[in-house]
Amino acid sequence: MVQAVLDDYQTAPISEAERVLFEYLDKIIENSSRIQTDDVALVRKAGWTDEAIYDAVMVCALFHYFNKWIDATGVSDLPAAAYEQSGQRMAQLGYTRDESQ
């Protein structure tokens, strides 16, 4: 399903609420100055809470920023094996480090 969303969220097998959220995020990426109160109202009407909207915007904005920064500075991506190792660690330990382990 992730690949289908990455290919085209409009035709991916996701809920209408998810599609509305992705449309909102797409608008933010394309031109955030066009966001209006009505845009947020549509996302709320689709069932998303203000907290969920905030979280989605934060993740979207941070990844957008980091991708632009990486492109502009020439920082290279991690090899696939490093992502695999990181994913296994996060699956076992979560996103935070427990220093007692």
C-alpha positions as CSV (number, residue, x, y, z in Angstrom):
1,M,0.0,0.0,0.0
2,V,2.9,2.4,0.8
3,Q,4.2,2.1,-2.8
4,A,0.7,2.7,-4.2
5,V,0.5,5.9,-2.1
6,L,4.0,7.0,-3.2
7,D,3.0,6.3,-6.8
8,D,-0.3,8.2,-6.7
9,Y,-2.3,8.7,-3.5
10,Q,-5.3,9.7,-5.5
11,T,-5.7,6.1,-6.8
12,A,-4.1,4.3,-3.9
13,P,-6.3,1.9,-1.8
14,I,-6.6,4.3,1.1
15,S,-9.6,5.8,3.0
16,E,-11.2,9.0,1.9
17,A,-10.0,10.7,5.1
18,E,-6.4,9.7,4.2
19,R,-6.9,11.1,0.7
20,V,-8.2,14.4,2.1
21,L,-5.1,14.6,4.4
22,F,-2.7,13.9,1.5
23,E,-4.4,16.5,-0.6
24,Y,-3.9,19.0,2.2
25,L,-0.2,18.1,2.6
26,D,0.2,18.2,-1.2
27,K,-1.1,21.7,-1.2
28,I,1.3,22.6,1.6
29,I,4.3,21.2,-0.4
30,E,3.3,22.9,-3.6
31,N,2.6,26.4,-2.2
32,S,2.0,26.7,1.6
33,S,1.0,30.4,1.2
34,R,-2.2,29.2,-0.5
35,I,-3.5,27.4,2.6
36,Q,-6.8,28.9,3.8
37,T,-9.0,28.2,6.8
38,D,-11.3,26.3,4.5
39,D,-8.5,23.8,3.7
40,V,-8.1,23.0,7.4
41,A,-11.9,22.7,7.8
42,L,-12.0,20.1,5.1
43,V,-9.4,18.0,6.8
44,R,-11.2,18.3,10.1
45,K,-14.5,17.4,8.4
46,A,-12.8,14.2,7.1
47,G,-12.3,13.2,10.8
48,W,-8.8,14.4,11.6
49,T,-8.2,16.1,15.0
50,D,-6.2,19.3,15.3
51,E,-3.4,17.3,16.9
52,A,-3.3,14.8,14.0
53,I,-3.3,17.7,11.5
54,Y,-0.5,19.4,13.4
55,D,1.6,16.1,13.5
56,A,1.1,15.5,9.8
57,V,2.1,19.1,8.9
58,M,5.2,18.9,11.2
59,V,6.4,15.6,9.7
60,C,5.7,16.8,6.1
61,A,7.5,20.1,6.8
62,L,10.5,18.6,8.5
63,F,11.0,16.0,5.7
64,H,10.6,18.7,3.1
65,Y,13.2,20.8,4.9
66,F,15.6,18.0,5.4
67,N,15.3,16.9,1.8
68,K,16.0,20.4,0.5
69,W,18.9,20.7,2.9
70,I,20.4,17.4,1.8
71,D,20.0,18.3,-1.8
72,A,21.6,21.7,-1.3
73,T,24.6,20.5,0.8
74,G,25.4,17.4,-1.1
75,V,25.0,15.2,2.0
76,S,24.7,11.6,0.8
77,D,22.0,9.1,1.6
78,L,22.6,6.2,3.9
79,P,23.2,2.8,2.3
80,A,20.2,0.4,2.4
81,A,21.9,-1.8,5.0
82,A,22.1,1.2,7.4
83,Y,18.3,1.8,7.0
84,E,17.7,-1.9,7.6
85,Q,19.7,-1.9,10.8
86,S,18.1,1.3,12.0
87,G,14.6,-0.1,11.3
88,Q,15.4,-3.3,13.3
89,R,16.7,-1.2,16.2
90,M,13.6,1.0,16.2
91,A,11.3,-2.0,16.0
92,Q,13.0,-3.5,19.1
93,L,13.7,-0.3,21.1
94,G,11.4,2.4,19.7
95,Y,12.4,5.8,18.6
96,T,14.1,6.9,21.8
97,R,17.3,5.5,23.3
98,D,17.1,3.9,26.8
99,E,20.5,4.7,28.2
100,S,20.1,1.9,30.8
101,Q,20.3,-0.8,28.2
